[in-house]
Amino acid sequence: MQALSERLTESLVGRKLRETRLLGFSSLKTVSPEPAELLGHAVMSVTRRAKYLVFTFDHGLRIVVHLSQAGRLDIEEPPKMTRPKGAAARFTFEGDPRDRAILIREFGTHRKAAWWVLGADDDGPLEGLGPEPFTDEFTRLIRTSTSNRRLHSDLRDQHVMAGIGRGWGDDILHRARLSPFGNLGSLGDIERERLIEAVDTVLDQALALERTRKGGLSESSLSGRFAVHGRFGEPCPLPCGDTLARVSFESYEMTYCPRCQTKGKILADRRMSRLLK
């Protein structure tokens, strides 16, 4: 999202919004202000908070977009009139020599991609989000938290730590050599510093790679982004000789190395346990 917000800044700042088209009825989560109040106003900035994109206009109103797990944002030049499957919204901006649009769409059947029109004093879904990596508040949280939740749960929870998610969470915990079923409250000082270093390094490398992408999120595929996430059954990328394992949940999987992270222990997998009965 950070790299995408930077590309959208280059593409849209200074352009006036010509049209908003609601293509998926349930995607718009606000009633007031109305989208029509944005028309004719110029984009002043495109920023990111956690996994939300924030478009701020010259009169203070904002569009906040969340793509959800399977959402995509396409940049169209010139804008299209089609309505692709899973389309949520299209925003068309004036331009010279031609207009430009962004299309929000979502693969799959969940239909959780969403957008809000917010006033300057309304944070909407941004309210209550946790601290961002690379900030003093984030570092202080890691060093002082007594949380007894699973580490992987805290890394995924945007109201605890914003902007990481499960994919990079897998890679961060692998780099830090920490069990995803451990918790912050039980970590010693050295382990906490190792976790901070892993967050900084993994996200720095991820951002550098994402900055090589062009256009929206459908323009090109960045294969091999993750070191362990989604690589169940493959050899551990560290020279430990073990194979990556996973824990399957209802809608996602968590990947880890038993030798590097759990002292050889295979973590309980309820879905697999049911299959084996």
C-alpha positions in Angstrom: 0.0 0.0 0.0 2.8 2.4 0.7 4.4 1.9 -2.7 1.0 2.1 -4.4 0.2 5.4 -2.6 3.5 6.8 -3.9 2.6 5.8 -7.5 -0.9 7.3 -7.1 0.6 10.5 -5.8 2.6 10.8 -9.1 -0.5 9.9 -11.1 -3.3 11.9 -9.5 -2.1 14.8 -7.4 -3.4 18.1 -8.9 -6.1 16.4 -11.0 -9.7 17.2 -10.4 -12.3 14.5 -9.8 -14.7 14.4 -12.7 -16.9 11.4 -11.9 -17.5 8.8 -9.2 -19.2 5.6 -10.3 -20.5 3.1 -7.7 -20.1 -0.3 -9.4 -20.7 -2.4 -6.3 -23.6 -1.2 -4.2 -22.2 -2.6 -0.9 -18.7 -1.1 -1.3 -19.7 2.5 -0.3 -19.8 2.6 3.5 -20.9 6.2 4.1 -24.0 8.3 3.3 -22.7 11.8 4.2 -20.8 13.6 2.8 -22.1 12.4 -0.6 -19.6 11.5 -3.3 -21.0 14.3 -5.5 -19.4 16.8 -3.0 -16.0 15.7 -4.3 -16.6 16.5 -7.9 -14.6 19.4 -9.4 -12.1 19.3 -6.5 -8.4 18.5 -6.9 -6.4 15.7 -5.2 -3.9 17.2 -2.8 -2.3 14.0 -1.5 -2.5 10.2 -1.6 -1.3 8.7 1.6 -1.6 5.4 3.5 -2.7 4.5 7.0 -2.3 0.8 7.8 -3.8 -1.0 4.8 -6.0 2.0 3.8 -5.4 4.4 0.9 -6.3 8.0 1.8 -7.1 10.5 -1.0 -7.3 14.1 0.4 -9.0 16.8 -1.7 -8.4 20.6 -1.7 -11.6 21.3 0.3 -10.7 18.8 3.1 -12.9 15.9 2.2 -11.3 12.5 1.8 -11.8 9.2 0.1 -10.6 6.2 2.1 -10.2 2.9 0.3 -9.6 -0.6 1.6 -8.9 -3.2 -1.0 -9.3 -6.2 1.4 -7.5 -9.5 0.8 -8.4 -10.0 -2.9 -8.9 -6.4 -4.0 -7.1 -4.7 -6.8 -6.6 -1.1 -8.0 -6.1 -0.5 -11.7 -5.0 2.8 -13.3 -6.9 3.4 -16.5 -5.7 5.9 -19.2 -8.0 6.6 -20.9 -10.8 5.6 -18.5 -12.9 2.6 -19.5 -16.7 2.3 -19.4 -16.7 -1.5 -18.7 -17.9 -3.0 -15.5 -15.6 -6.0 -14.8 -16.7 -8.8 -12.5 -16.1 -7.8 -8.9 -15.9 -4.1 -9.7 -16.6 -1.8 -6.7 -16.0 1.7 -7.9 -14.4 3.8 -10.6 -13.1 7.4 -10.0 -12.3 9.5 -13.1 -10.0 12.5 -12.9 -9.5 15.3 -15.4 -6.2 15.4 -17.1 -4.1 16.8 -19.9 -3.9 15.5 -22.5 -6.6 13.0 -21.4 -8.5 11.9 -18.4 -7.3 9.1 -16.0 -9.3 6.8 -13.8 -8.7 4.3 -11.0 -10.8 1.1 -10.9 -11.4 -0.7 -7.6 -12.3 -4.3 -8.1 -12.2 -7.5 -6.1 -11.6 -11.2 -7.0 -13.3 -14.0 -5.3 -16.8 -13.9 -3.6 -16.2 -12.1 -0.3 -16.9 -8.6 -1.6 -15.1 -6.8 1.3 -13.4 -4.1 -0.7 -14.8 -0.8 0.5 -14.6 3.0 0.4 -15.7 5.9 2.5 -16.2 9.6 1.9 -15.0 11.4 5.1 -14.9 14.9 6.4 -11.7 16.4 7.7 -12.7 15.7 11.3 -14.0 12.1 10.8 -11.5 9.3 10.8 -14.1 6.6 10.1 -12.3 3.2 9.8 -8.9 4.8 10.6 -9.9 5.5 14.2 -8.2 3.2 16.7 -5.5 1.8 14.4 -2.3 0.7 16.0 1.2 2.3 15.6 3.0 1.9 12.3 6.4 0.2 11.9 9.4 2.5 11.8 7.9 4.8 14.5 8.9 5.3 18.1 5.5 4.3 19.2 5.8 0.9 17.4 9.2 0.3 18.9 8.0 1.2 22.4 5.1 -1.2 22.0 7.4 -4.2 21.1 9.7 -3.4 24.0 7.1 -3.0 26.7 4.0 -5.0 25.7 2.8 -7.7 28.1 0.3 -9.1 25.5 -0.4 -12.8 26.0 -2.0 -13.2 22.5 -0.2 -15.2 19.9 2.5 -13.2 18.1 1.0 -13.9 14.7 -2.3 -12.6 16.0 -0.8 -9.3 17.2 1.1 -8.8 14.0 -2.1 -9.3 12.0 -4.3 -7.1 14.1 -4.4 -3.6 12.6 -5.6 -2.2 15.9 -2.5 -3.5 17.6 0.2 -3.0 14.9 -0.9 -1.3 11.7 0.3 -2.2 8.2 1.9 -5.6 8.6 -0.6 -8.4 7.9 -0.2 -12.1 7.8 2.0 -12.5 4.8 4.8 -10.3 6.0 4.0 -11.5 9.6 5.1 -15.0 8.6 8.4 -13.7 7.1 9.1 -11.4 10.1 8.6 -14.1 12.6 10.8 -16.5 10.6 13.6 -13.9 10.4 13.3 -13.2 14.1 13.3 -17.0 14.8 10.2 -16.7 16.9 7.3 -19.1 17.2 4.1 -17.6 15.8 2.3 -19.2 18.8 4.6 -17.3 21.3 3.6 -14.0 22.8 5.1 -10.6 23.4 4.7 -10.9 27.1 7.0 -13.9 27.3 9.8 -12.5 25.2 13.1 -11.4 26.7 14.9 -8.2 25.7 17.1 -9.8 23.1 14.1 -11.5 21.4 12.2 -8.2 21.4 15.1 -6.4 19.7 15.4 -9.3 17.2 11.7 -8.8 16.4 12.1 -5.1 15.9 15.1 -5.7 13.6 13.1 -8.3 11.6 10.2 -5.9 11.1 12.5 -3.2 9.8 14.5 -5.4 7.5 11.6 -7.4 6.0 9.4 -4.4 5.4 12.3 -2.4 4.0 13.1 -5.1 1.5 9.4 -5.5 0.7 8.9 -1.8 0.0 12.0 -1.7 -2.2 10.6 -4.5 -4.3 7.1 -3.0 -4.5 8.6 0.2 -5.7 9.7 -1.6 -8.9 6.1 -2.3 -9.8 4.4 0.0 -12.4 0.8 1.2 -12.5 -1.8 -0.3 -10.2 -1.8 -3.7 -8.5 -2.7 -5.7 -11.7 0.0 -4.3 -13.9 2.6 -6.8 -13.1 3.2 -9.8 -10.9 5.9 -9.8 -8.2 6.6 -13.4 -7.8 8.8 -14.7 -5.0 8.0 -11.8 -2.7 7.8 -13.9 0.4 10.6 -15.9 2.0 8.3 -18.4 3.8 4.7 -17.2 3.5 2.7 -19.5 1.2 5.7 -21.8 0.7 4.5 -24.8 2.7 6.4 -27.9 1.9 9.4 -26.1 0.5 12.9 -26.2 2.1 13.5 -23.5 4.8 15.4 -20.6 3.1 17.9 -20.8 6.0 20.4 -23.7 5.9 18.7 -25.6 8.7 17.7 -28.6 6.6 14.0 -28.6 7.6 10.9 -28.2 5.6 8.4 -25.3 6.0 5.2 -26.3 7.8 1.8 -24.6 8.1 -1.2 -24.0 10.3 -4.5 -23.8 8.5 -7.2 -21.6 9.7 -10.7 -21.0 8.3 -9.7 -18.4 5.7 -5.9 -18.3 5.7 -2.7 -20.2 6.4 0.3 -19.4 8.5 3.7 -20.8 7.4 6.8 -21.4 9.7 9.9 -23.5 10.1 9.8 -26.0 12.9 13.5 -26.1 13.4 14.2 -22.3 13.2 11.1 -21.1 15.1 9.6 -23.8 17.4 12.6 -26.0 18.4 11.3 -28.8 16.1 7.7 -28.8 17.5 4.9 -29.0 14.9 2.2 -26.6 15.9 -1.4 -27.8 16.3 -3.5 -27.5 13.2 -7.1 -28.0 14.0 -8.2 -28.4 10.3 -5.6 -31.1 9.7 -6.4 -32.8 13.0 -10.1 -33.1 11.9 -9.1 -34.6 8.6 -6.9 -37.3 10.3 -9.7 -38.5 12.6 
